[in-house]
Amino acid sequence: MSKRKQDDFLSLYKVVHDDFERFCRARAYHDMPYEDLMNETLLLAYQKLNQLKKQTSFLSFLIGISIRILANSRRKSKAIAVDFDDPQYKNYAIQQDNIARFSDVELLHFALSQLPEQQREAIILFEITGFSIKEIMEIQESGQSAVKQRLARGRKELAKVLTAIENSTVT
């Protein structure tokens, strides 16, 4: 490890740390601990730092790596998918006695976890991390209309999930 490479990496990372942590917290919800995602991503990013084309794209570089880590982790896991439409599981997570202790952020993370992966990522990147449509297009390797459609559909579905949560806590 060269001291110069370490210094370069740290100087790039200091600028994006808060945004990157916010992304990892939102995106890793229920998939893996966000700290693990951050650590794995930073290790890979350091190893592949020479592949970074523009220093201004460092945050996109980190997010792209973390998305691939999560996808690989999901492929490797043998977790059983739960069909929340099944009456047995209907409102399972939102009818727990301790729902009052959930913070707004935890509820948002739960609601985000109910969205399809690409919609969830688009919402997190745009609304939470503050990326532009163009930057999301590059990260998700898709066109402008696809990203806008994911955002619109994701917002609509997120509103439905949050409304269902709100209605179930009232009754």
Backbone as CSV, one residue per row, in Angstrom:
resi,resn,N_x,N_y,N_z,CA_x,CA_y,CA_z,C_x,C_y,C_z
1,MET,0.835,-1.186,0.000,0.000,0.000,0.000,0.873,1.239,0.000
2,SER,0.630,2.070,-0.930,1.416,3.294,-0.956,0.707,4.373,-0.138
3,LYS,1.500,5.147,0.523,0.973,6.237,1.350,0.202,7.232,0.487
4,ARG,0.683,7.449,-0.700,0.038,8.386,-1.631,-1.369,7.903,-2.001
5,LYS,-1.492,6.599,-2.303,-2.796,6.041,-2.670,-3.764,6.155,-1.494
6,GLN,-3.284,5.885,-0.288,-4.121,6.003,0.903,-4.597,7.436,1.086
7,ASP,-3.682,8.377,0.952,-4.040,9.786,1.115,-5.048,10.229,0.063
8,ASP,-4.829,9.812,-1.194,-5.761,10.159,-2.265,-7.152,9.597,-1.981
9,PHE,-7.181,8.332,-1.568,-8.454,7.680,-1.283,-9.180,8.388,-0.144
10,LEU,-8.468,8.662,0.929,-9.085,9.319,2.078,-9.578,10.725,1.745
11,SER,-8.839,11.437,0.935,-9.284,12.792,0.574,-10.557,12.738,-0.274
12,LEU,-10.663,11.755,-1.149,-11.883,11.587,-1.938,-13.048,11.162,-1.043
13,TYR,-12.767,10.264,-0.112,-13.833,9.711,0.730,-14.383,10.723,1.731
14,LYS,-13.536,11.556,2.297,-13.990,12.534,3.290,-15.112,13.407,2.741
15,VAL,-15.032,13.752,1.490,-16.013,14.638,0.871,-17.384,13.965,0.734
16,VAL,-17.405,12.655,0.500,-18.661,11.961,0.208,-19.156,11.080,1.353
17,HIS,-18.429,11.048,2.451,-18.775,10.126,3.542,-20.237,10.200,3.966
18,ASP,-20.739,11.386,4.270,-22.107,11.519,4.778,-23.141,11.025,3.773
19,ASP,-22.985,11.411,2.506,-23.924,10.962,1.468,-23.841,9.450,1.273
20,PHE,-22.636,8.916,1.306,-22.455,7.483,1.123,-23.061,6.699,2.294
21,GLU,-22.855,7.181,3.486,-23.435,6.497,4.656,-24.962,6.541,4.599
22,ARG,-25.507,7.685,4.216,-26.958,7.827,4.097,-27.509,6.838,3.063
23,PHE,-26.823,6.704,1.932,-27.245,5.741,0.915,-27.204,4.321,1.471
24,CYS,-26.107,3.954,2.109,-25.953,2.587,2.626,-26.996,2.271,3.698
25,ARG,-27.278,3.224,4.565,-28.295,3.003,5.592,-29.651,2.727,4.953
26,ALA,-29.989,3.498,3.946,-31.292,3.339,3.302,-31.354,2.090,2.438
27,ARG,-30.304,1.803,1.722,-30.320,0.708,0.745,-30.102,-0.662,1.367
28,ALA,-29.336,-0.750,2.428,-28.991,-2.053,3.001,-30.040,-2.569,3.972
29,TYR,-31.065,-1.814,4.233,-32.091,-2.182,5.193,-32.560,-3.615,4.966
30,HIS,-32.436,-4.459,5.934,-32.825,-5.871,5.941,-31.978,-6.763,5.043
31,ASP,-31.138,-6.228,4.206,-30.285,-7.074,3.369,-29.011,-7.449,4.102
32,MET,-28.416,-6.491,4.751,-27.194,-6.702,5.531,-26.967,-5.463,6.376
33,PRO,-26.165,-5.556,7.432,-25.878,-4.347,8.208,-25.196,-3.292,7.325
34,TYR,-25.652,-2.063,7.450,-25.114,-1.022,6.571,-23.618,-0.822,6.765
35,GLU,-23.131,-1.050,7.989,-21.697,-0.905,8.246,-20.896,-1.920,7.438
36,ASP,-21.424,-3.149,7.348,-20.756,-4.184,6.555,-20.724,-3.790,5.081
37,LEU,-21.846,-3.264,4.608,-21.901,-2.824,3.216,-20.888,-1.716,2.967
38,MET,-20.818,-0.758,3.877,-19.856,0.332,3.714,-18.422,-0.203,3.707
39,ASN,-18.106,-1.084,4.663,-16.747,-1.612,4.755,-16.352,-2.419,3.523
40,GLU,-17.252,-3.294,3.069,-16.944,-4.084,1.869,-16.762,-3.184,0.653
41,THR,-17.626,-2.194,0.545,-17.547,-1.272,-0.588,-16.241,-0.490,-0.569
42,LEU,-15.883,0.022,0.591,-14.651,0.811,0.687,-13.421,-0.031,0.392
43,LEU,-13.415,-1.275,0.844,-12.293,-2.158,0.552,-12.156,-2.387,-0.951
44,LEU,-13.280,-2.718,-1.606,-13.230,-2.921,-3.055,-12.873,-1.639,-3.802
45,ALA,-13.434,-0.524,-3.346,-13.153,0.755,-4.005,-11.671,1.097,-3.900
46,TYR,-11.080,0.836,-2.754,-9.650,1.101,-2.586,-8.834,0.225,-3.534
47,GLN,-9.223,-1.043,-3.628,-8.500,-1.966,-4.505,-8.643,-1.582,-5.974
48,LYS,-9.793,-1.001,-6.340,-10.066,-0.668,-7.742,-9.970,0.825,-8.019
49,LEU,-9.309,1.551,-7.145,-9.226,3.000,-7.286,-8.671,3.421,-8.644
50,ASN,-7.780,2.618,-9.201,-7.197,2.947,-10.513,-8.238,2.908,-11.633
51,GLN,-9.402,2.296,-11.393,-10.458,2.235,-12.408,-11.360,3.471,-12.389
52,LEU,-11.196,4.317,-11.384,-11.987,5.534,-11.287,-11.547,6.498,-12.386
53,LYS,-12.504,6.872,-13.235,-12.163,7.724,-14.375,-12.086,9.198,-13.999
54,LYS,-13.052,9.657,-13.185,-13.072,11.061,-12.768,-13.229,11.118,-11.261
55,GLN,-12.435,11.932,-10.617,-12.529,12.056,-9.167,-13.886,12.598,-8.723
56,THR,-14.523,13.386,-9.571,-15.836,13.934,-9.227,-16.916,12.856,-9.222
57,SER,-16.622,11.691,-9.772,-17.574,10.583,-9.815,-17.340,9.572,-8.702
58,PHE,-16.587,9.934,-7.687,-16.230,8.982,-6.642,-17.454,8.425,-5.912
59,LEU,-18.432,9.265,-5.604,-19.627,8.783,-4.920,-20.397,7.799,-5.806
60,SER,-20.522,8.103,-7.072,-21.183,7.171,-8.004,-20.413,5.861,-8.078
61,PHE,-19.106,5.953,-8.060,-18.228,4.783,-8.067,-18.520,3.902,-6.847
62,LEU,-18.604,4.520,-5.664,-18.890,3.781,-4.437,-20.288,3.163,-4.467
63,ILE,-21.265,3.916,-4.925,-22.642,3.419,-4.949,-22.779,2.264,-5.931
64,GLY,-22.129,2.361,-7.073,-22.160,1.256,-8.029,-21.585,-0.021,-7.433
65,ILE,-20.493,0.105,-6.722,-19.879,-1.060,-6.074,-20.819,-1.626,-5.013
66,SER,-21.419,-0.756,-4.207,-22.297,-1.246,-3.134,-23.541,-1.934,-3.702
67,ILE,-24.061,-1.451,-4.804,-25.217,-2.091,-5.441,-24.848,-3.496,-5.910
68,ARG,-23.659,-3.646,-6.478,-23.217,-4.980,-6.920,-22.983,-5.907,-5.730
69,ILE,-22.460,-5.381,-4.631,-22.254,-6.195,-3.426,-23.591,-6.706,-2.901
70,LEU,-24.582,-5.841,-2.847,-25.906,-6.255,-2.380,-26.527,-7.291,-3.306
71,ALA,-26.382,-7.093,-4.615,-26.930,-8.059,-5.568,-26.254,-9.421,-5.406
72,ASN,-24.943,-9.423,-5.263,-24.217,-10.683,-5.066,-24.605,-11.336,-3.745
73,SER,-24.780,-10.548,-2.720,-25.169,-11.068,-1.416,-26.540,-11.727,-1.487
74,ARG,-27.464,-11.110,-2.194,-28.806,-11.666,-2.353,-28.766,-12.980,-3.124
75,ARG,-27.931,-13.021,-4.164,-27.817,-14.246,-4.956,-27.272,-15.389,-4.115
76,LYS,-26.337,-15.069,-3.247,-25.696,-16.099,-2.439,-26.559,-16.561,-1.277
77,SER,-27.416,-15.685,-0.803,-28.220,-16.050,0.366,-29.293,-17.052,-0.037
78,LYS,-29.637,-17.863,0.912,-30.664,-18.861,0.661,-31.910,-18.530,1.463
79,ALA,-32.120,-17.252,1.674,-33.273,-16.820,2.461,-34.557,-17.120,1.702
80,ILE,-35.568,-17.479,2.438,-36.865,-17.773,1.851,-37.618,-16.460,1.703
81,ALA,-38.129,-16.233,0.517,-38.895,-15.015,0.284,-40.272,-15.168,0.910
82,VAL,-40.722,-14.141,1.600,-42.032,-14.151,2.228,-42.995,-13.403,1.332
83,ASP,-44.125,-14.021,1.046,-45.158,-13.385,0.250,-46.067,-12.610,1.195
84,PHE,-45.893,-11.305,1.262,-46.654,-10.505,2.201,-48.122,-10.388,1.805
85,ASP,-48.487,-10.853,0.603,-49.888,-10.868,0.215,-50.605,-12.088,0.784
86,ASP,-49.849,-13.086,1.220,-50.411,-14.276,1.840,-51.132,-13.850,3.120
87,PRO,-52.388,-14.280,3.318,-53.136,-13.870,4.512,-52.407,-14.180,5.820
88,GLN,-51.608,-15.228,5.820,-50.862,-15.596,7.020,-49.916,-14.476,7.450
89,TYR,-49.377,-13.721,6.483,-48.407,-12.676,6.782,-48.987,-11.274,6.656
90,LYS,-50.250,-11.180,6.302,-50.868,-9.881,6.072,-50.628,-8.963,7.264
91,ASN,-50.045,-7.854,7.022,-49.780,-6.823,8.034,-48.929,-7.323,9.198
92,TYR,-48.168,-8.368,8.988,-47.335,-8.937,10.061,-46.429,-7.896,10.693
93,ALA,-45.672,-7.214,9.861,-44.684,-6.282,10.398,-45.309,-5.044,11.003
94,ILE,-46.477,-4.660,10.515,-47.057,-3.403,10.995,-48.040,-3.602,12.130
95,GLN,-48.365,-4.863,12.474,-49.292,-5.093,13.569,-48.585,-5.489,14.856
96,GLN,-47.303,-5.458,14.861,-46.576,-5.815,16.069,-46.887,-4.813,17.169
97,ASP,-46.827,-5.304,18.405,-47.149,-4.453,19.552,-46.226,-3.253,19.679
98,ASN,-45.022,-3.390,19.221,-44.062,-2.299,19.418,-44.015,-1.321,18.251
99,ILE,-45.061,-1.264,17.426,-45.060,-0.351,16.278,-44.894,1.096,16.719
100,ALA,-45.397,1.417,17.901,-45.290,2.790,18.395,-43.841,3.200,18.592
101,ARG,-42.955,2.208,18.788,-41.545,2.534,19.010,-40.772,2.735,17.714
102,PHE,-41.367,2.370,16.601,-40.676,2.609,15.330,-40.549,4.107,15.102
103,SER,-39.394,4.531,14.723,-39.242,5.953,14.385,-39.702,6.154,12.949
104,ASP,-39.887,7.384,12.576,-40.285,7.688,11.209,-39.278,7.139,10.199
105,VAL,-38.023,7.202,10.548,-36.983,6.704,9.639,-37.109,5.197,9.463
106,GLU,-37.351,4.478,10.551,-37.508,3.029,10.449,-38.726,2.671,9.606
107,LEU,-39.805,3.414,9.762,-40.993,3.174,8.946,-40.701,3.430,7.473
108,LEU,-39.953,4.482,7.206,-39.592,4.777,5.829,-38.723,3.660,5.256
109,HIS,-37.758,3.181,6.041,-36.912,2.078,5.580,-37.741,0.824,5.321
110,PHE,-38.682,0.542,6.194,-39.558,-0.610,5.986,-40.349,-0.436,4.693
111,ALA,-40.928,0.741,4.508,-41.717,1.000,3.301,-40.845,0.892,2.054
112,LEU,-39.641,1.433,2.112,-38.724,1.327,0.973,-38.382,-0.124,0.667
113,SER,-38.272,-0.951,1.697,-37.912,-2.356,1.474,-39.014,-3.122,0.756
114,GLN,-40.212,-2.566,0.722,-41.334,-3.214,0.043,-41.352,-2.918,-1.464
115,LEU,-40.545,-1.957,-1.902,-40.509,-1.585,-3.320,-39.617,-2.544,-4.104
116,PRO,-39.874,-2.682,-5.411,-38.942,-3.433,-6.248,-37.559,-2.781,-6.203
117,GLU,-36.539,-3.581,-6.391,-35.155,-3.133,-6.195,-34.805,-1.875,-6.982
118,GLN,-35.093,-1.830,-8.267,-34.686,-0.668,-9.068,-35.450,0.590,-8.670
119,GLN,-36.726,0.443,-8.313,-37.485,1.601,-7.841,-36.913,2.098,-6.521
120,ARG,-36.607,1.171,-5.623,-36.053,1.532,-4.325,-34.735,2.286,-4.499
121,GLU,-33.860,1.756,-5.360,-32.575,2.414,-5.585,-32.755,3.798,-6.186
122,ALA,-33.656,3.919,-7.149,-33.885,5.222,-7.779,-34.392,6.239,-6.754
123,ILE,-35.342,5.825,-5.917,-35.880,6.715,-4.886,-34.777,7.130,-3.908
124,ILE,-33.999,6.152,-3.453,-32.931,6.449,-2.493,-31.904,7.386,-3.110
125,LEU,-31.493,7.087,-4.339,-30.484,7.919,-4.995,-30.990,9.341,-5.223
126,PHE,-32.242,9.484,-5.636,-32.772,10.800,-5.974,-33.215,11.574,-4.730
127,GLU,-34.055,10.957,-3.913,-34.675,11.670,-2.800,-33.790,11.756,-1.560
128,ILE,-33.020,10.717,-1.281,-32.244,10.694,-0.040,-30.811,11.153,-0.275
129,THR,-30.193,10.630,-1.345,-28.790,10.950,-1.586,-28.626,12.211,-2.424
130,GLY,-29.647,12.601,-3.186,-29.605,13.851,-3.926,-28.971,13.779,-5.304
131,PHE,-28.924,12.593,-5.886,-28.377,12.459,-7.233,-29.355,13.019,-8.257
132,SER,-28.823,13.472,-9.373,-29.660,13.957,-10.462,-30.151,12.760,-11.287
133,ILE,-31.136,13.011,-12.127,-31.659,11.960,-13.018,-30.520,11.425,-13.896
134,LYS,-29.703,12.332,-14.401,-28.592,11.932,-15.272,-27.621,11.001,-14.538
135,GLU,-27.306,11.329,-13.290,-26.387,10.484,-12.516,-27.012,9.120,-12.229
136,ILE,-28.306,9.098,-11.957,-28.991,7.831,-11.713,-29.015,6.997,-12.994
137,MET,-29.168,7.655,-14.137,-29.127,6.943,-15.421,-27.811,6.191,-15.568
138,GLU,-26.718,6.846,-15.204,-25.399,6.223,-15.316,-25.246,5.066,-14.328
139,ILE,-25.684,5.270,-13.102,-25.538,4.242,-12.073,-26.387,3.018,-12.416
140,GLN,-27.631,3.254,-12.836,-28.531,2.138,-13.130,-28.419,1.649,-14.579
141,GLU,-27.569,2.310,-15.340,-27.342,1.938,-16.743,-28.661,1.817,-17.510
142,SER,-29.444,2.904,-17.454,-30.726,2.928,-18.156,-31.011,4.337,-18.650
143,GLY,-32.073,4.461,-19.400,-32.427,5.735,-20.002,-33.174,6.665,-19.060
144,GLN,-33.303,7.910,-19.505,-33.946,8.933,-18.703,-35.405,8.587,-18.415
145,SER,-36.132,8.128,-19.405,-37.546,7.816,-19.189,-37.712,6.650,-18.213
146,ALA,-36.805,5.681,-18.259,-36.878,4.544,-17.329,-36.670,5.011,-15.896
147,VAL,-35.703,5.894,-15.694,-35.438,6.403,-14.342,-36.628,7.213,-13.852
148,LYS,-37.161,8.085,-14.696,-38.308,8.895,-14.298,-39.518,8.013,-13.981
149,GLN,-39.693,6.963,-14.772,-40.803,6.039,-14.543,-40.619,5.287,-13.215
150,ARG,-39.391,4.873,-12.929,-39.115,4.199,-11.645,-39.401,5.132,-10.472
151,LEU,-39.016,6.393,-10.615,-39.264,7.357,-9.554,-40.769,7.567,-9.344
152,ALA,-41.492,7.746,-10.441,-42.940,7.982,-10.336,-43.645,6.768,-9.743
153,ARG,-43.337,5.594,-10.260,-43.974,4.378,-9.747,-43.545,4.095,-8.310
154,GLY,-42.283,4.342,-8.020,-41.784,4.127,-6.661,-42.459,5.045,-5.661
155,ARG,-42.623,6.311,-6.025,-43.296,7.257,-5.128,-44.746,6.833,-4.889
156,LYS,-45.401,6.421,-5.974,-46.800,5.994,-5.869,-46.919,4.774,-4.955
157,GLU,-46.069,3.795,-5.147,-46.099,2.587,-4.324,-45.705,2.891,-2.886
158,LEU,-44.734,3.758,-2.710,-44.305,4.162,-1.364,-45.458,4.829,-0.626
159,ALA,-46.210,5.665,-1.322,-47.370,6.323,-0.709,-48.406,5.277,-0.285
160,LYS,-48.622,4.255,-1.125,-49.579,3.197,-0.777,-49.123,2.433,0.462
161,VAL,-47.851,2.086,0.512,-47.325,1.329,1.657,-47.412,2.165,2.926
162,LEU,-47.012,3.422,2.848,-47.062,4.286,4.032,-48.504,4.537,4.485
163,THR,-49.426,4.640,3.536,-50.837,4.800,3.878,-51.354,3.546,4.571
164,ALA,-50.966,2.374,4.072,-51.372,1.112,4.701,-50.829,1.018,6.123
165,ILE,-49.601,1.456,6.313,-49.010,1.449,7.648,-49.787,2.391,8.566
166,GLU,-50.052,3.577,8.062,-50.775,4.559,8.860,-52.172,4.057,9.219
167,ASN,-52.869,3.478,8.252,-54.222,2.973,8.494,-54.230,1.813,9.482
168,SER,-53.212,0.984,9.433,-53.180,-0.172,10.333,-52.830,0.240,11.760
169,THR,-52.121,1.344,11.931,-51.798,1.781,13.287,-52.964,2.535,13.921
170,VAL,-53.852,3.061,13.091,-55.008,3.798,13.595,-56.078,2.829,14.090
171,THR,-56.246,1.711,13.386,-57.305,0.758,13.761,-56.902,-0.170,14.857
